[in-house]
């Protein structure tokens, strides 16, 4: 039985694919407050519930008490915003 050859695909060209690049945009708070409408209250509550449901596994995963407190503080800060 002849040895297997590695498959090489010479037709594969990365230039045919589009890639997303991260791009940070600095949006002034004034623009956010003047142009962006807040989410409806029921949606805000669902987002808060989602963060609270994610909070426990993140906090419980850390054995270090200091890291638990930091993680809980970070999640709570996001929820408050």
Buried (B, 14 or more C-beta within 10 A) or exposed (E): EEEEEEEEEEEEEEEEEEEEEEEEEEEEEEEEEEEEEEEEEEEEEEEEEEBEEEBEEBBEEBEEEEEBEEBBEEBEEEBEE
